[in-house]
Amino acid sequence: MKNRSVVAWIHAARPRTLPLAFSSTLMGSFVAWHDRPFKWPVFGLALVTTLFLQILSNLANDYGDTVNGADNHDRVGPARSVQSGAISLRNMKIAVIIVSLLALSSGIVLIGMGVGFTPSIDWLMFLVLGIAALISAIVYTAGSRPYGYKGLGDLFVFLFFGLTGVVGTYYLHTGYIPATLWLPAASVGLLSTAVLNVNNMRDVKGDTRSGKRTLVVAMGSPWSKKYHTFLVIGALLALMVYTLFRFEHATQFIYLVMVFYFAKHLKVIFENTDPAALDPQLRMLAIGTFFTVLFFGFSLML
């Protein structure tokens, strides 16, 4: 019984989303390592804080979609822990509170390691951003007016998993923000948004019936696939423009080996009309994002 409970909580935390969650922290840290200075405590704490925020988002999503009816018998993806009865609503709510406190505590220490523990403008700015990230993770599908049900999920993912994650991590390392940094930040944000878009394409039938108006529901399948292509290609183009701005050697383009990987992914997206067939693409795109960031970081180290 205990083993089944542990498995249920691991399932609810959705470990397969973690490579994507770490991508923004890694991107900001890789660029900081190249530009100097680089702070190991900031790197480690940023990964821990990101871990807590991603788990928080997943648990709150499990809770919120069950309460609001989006998780039902029409769901295509893996069964959710609350909806299936593996975890009670009360226990999931308690878990959301506990992980929120862990994320907040880790975030406060991270801010201190980056800009100091004495209250300042920078300290206050990062505290506000951190609390905003916490709230956004929870009210994406939970609460009385979840923004994920109003087609705003894509925007918030782009802002927090892309721009804020990369630029914030870099600033905590270095104390400044170069104009070109927004390009790799946008790249991670676009790919993270693409992962959400695949999720929404997979769940379009259930979301439509439950009243969850994602961008996919609003646009329809043909346009959502074109939008998806824009997100993936736009992410690669943003990295290429950054590399051209800061060109030193041809090895900086090593991350372009991922073009073939993403081309295969887009082929599957356009060829499949059955939403259920898109579920494996969530993992494929999350891993592809992670390795794109790793290759990009490796090119900076070279």
N, C-alpha and C positions, 0 to 999 in steps of 0.2 A: 504493500500500500504506500509506504514511504517512498519507494523507488518511483512509483507511478506519479506521485506528487512532484518529485524533483524533475522528472521528465516533462511534466505539464508546465512547470515554471520556466524551464529551459526553452521549451517550445514557444511559450508566450513572449520570452525575451527576443526571440527570432535571431539567433546567432548569424544567420546568412546575411543579415543587413549590416553587420559590423564592418566588413571591408569598405563599404561605401561610406559609413559614418567616419571612419578614420581618414578618409581621403583628403578632407579639407585641412585637418591638422597636419598631415604629412606634407601637403603641398606648401602650406605656409612655412613649415619648418625647413623644407628642402631649399626654398628660395632664401630664407634667412641664413641657412648654413653657407650658401654661396655668397651672400652679400656681407655677412658678418654684422653684429655678433650673433652667436648661437648659444642658447642657454639650455643645457640638458634638463634642469628641473622644470622649466617651462614646457619642454617637449613631453616629458613624462606625465606631468599633471594635465596637460591639454588632452592627451590620449585618454586618461582616466575620466576627465570631465565629459569628454565626447562620448565615452562608453556609457556613462550614467544617463546622459541626455538621450542617447539613442534607445537605450532600454526603456527609459521613461516614456518616450514617444510610442514605442511598441506596446507597452502595457496600457497606456492611456487610450491608444487606438483600439485595442482589444476590448477594453471596457466601454468606450464610447460607441463603437459600431454595434455592440450588442444592445445597449440601452436604446439607441436610436433606430434599431431595426435593419441596419445595413448588413449585419451578419445574420443570415438566415439560410434556409434550405436551398436557395438559389445561388449561394456563394460557390465560385469556381475554385478558388485557391485552397490552401491547407486549412483545415478546420481551426477555428479560434478557440482558445482555452475556456473563455467564459461562456460563449455560445454553446459549446459542446458539453458544458457542465463539469469540466475537469477542474476549474477554479471558480469559486463563488464570486458574485459581484462584490460582496463585502470584503473578501480577502484581496481582490484585485485593487479595490479602492485603497486599502491599507498599504498595499505594495507601491502604489503610485505615490502616496504621501512619503513613504520611507525613501524611495529612490529620488524623489524631488529634493529631500533634505540632504541626501548624499551628494547629489549633483551641485546643490547650492554650496555646501561645505567645500567640496573639491574646487569649485569655481572661485570661491573667495580666496583660498590658498593660492590658486593659480594666478589670480590678479595680483596678489601680494608679491609673488615671486617675479612677476613681470614688471610691475610699475611701483612696487613698494607697498608696505602695509599702512603707511600714513595716509589718511584720507586726502585726496587731491582731485583735480578735475578729471585726470585720466582714470583714477581709481573709481570715481563715481560713475563715469561714462561706461566703464566695463561692467560695473555692478548692475547698472540699468539694462545693458545689453544682455547680461546673463539672466536676469529675472525675466526679460522679454522672451528669451529663448526657452526658459522653463514654461512660461505661460503658453507660448506657441505650441510647444510639444504636447501640452495637456489638452488645450481647447481646439486642436485640429479636428477631432471627432467627438470629444467629450464636452459636457456642459449643455446649456440650453440653446446656444447659438454657435455651433461649431463652424468655423470658417471653411473647413474641408468640404462641407455640404453646400457651399456657395461658390465653388469654382476658384477659391483663393489659395488652395493648397500648393499649386505650382509656384506662385509668387513667393510664398513663405519659405518653401524648400530652397528656391534659388537664393533668397536673401540670407537664410541662416546656415544652410549646408554649403553654400558657395561663398558669397561675398563676405559675410560676417566671420565664418569659420576660418577662411584663408587669411584675410586681411587682419583679423583680430589676433590670430596666432602669430603672424609675422610681426605685428606691432609689439606684442609682449616680448618677443625676442630682441627686437632692434630699437624700438622707441620712435620709429618713423614709418611713413608709408610712401614708397615710390609710386609714381603715376602708372608705370607699366604693370604693377602688381595686380591691378584690377583685371587684367587679361587672364592669367591662370586662375584667379578667383572666379571669374565668370565661367571659365571652362569647367571647373568642378561643379559650379552651380547648375550649368546646363545639363551635364551628365546626371546629376542627382535628380533634377527635374524629369529627365528622360526615364529614370527608373520609376518614379511616381506615375508617369504617363503610361508605362507598360502595365503597372498595377491597375490603373484605372481602365485601360483597354480590356484587361482580363475580366474585371468586375463590372463591366458596363451594363449588363443585363440586370444584375441584382441591384446595382446603384440606381438604375432608372426606376425600378419597381419600388424601391424604398424611399425615393425622393432625394437621394444624395446627388446633387447636381454638380458633378465634376466637369472639368473642361471637355473631357471625352464625351460625356453625356450631352453637353451643350453643342459641341462641334459635329458629332457623328463620327463613325469609323473612318471614312475616307480622309477627312480633314485631320483627324487625330494622328493618322499615319504620316501625313505630310508635315505636321507639326513636330512629330517625333524625329523625322529626318532632319529638320531644321535644328533641333536641339543637339543631336549627335554630331552633325557636320559643323555646326557653329562652335561646339566645344573644341574640336580639333583645329579649326581655323584660328580660334583665339590663342591657342598655344603656339601655332605657327607664327602669328603676328608678333607675339611676345619674343619668340626666338629670333626673329628678324631684327627686332629693335635692339636686342642684346647679343647679336651674333658674334661669336668668337671662333667657332670651329664647327665643321660639318657634323661631328658626333652629337651636337646638341639636338639634331633631328631624329635621334634614335627611337624616340617614342612613336614615330610614324609607322613602325612595324605593326602598331595596333589598328591601322587603317583596315587591314585585311580582316581582322577580328570583328570590327564594327560593321564592315560591309556584309559579312556573313549574318550578323545579327539583324541588320536592316532587311536583308533578303527574306529571313524568316518572318519578320513583322509584316512585310507586304504580301507574302504568299499565303499566310494563314487567315482564314475567315472565322475559324472557331476560336473564341476567346480562351478556351481551356488550353489550347496549344501554346499560348503565350506565357504561361506560368514559368517554364524553365528559363525564359528570356530575362526574367527578373534577376535571377542569380547570375546569368551570363553577363548582363550589363553592369551589375554591381561589381563583379570581379574584373570586368574589362576596365571600369573606371579606376579601380584600385591599382591595376597593373600599368595603366597609362600614367598615373601619378608616380609610380615607382620608376618607370622608364624615364620619365621627365626628370625626376630627382637624380637618377643615375647619370643622365646627360649633363646635369649641372655639376656633379662631382667630377666628371671627366674633364 
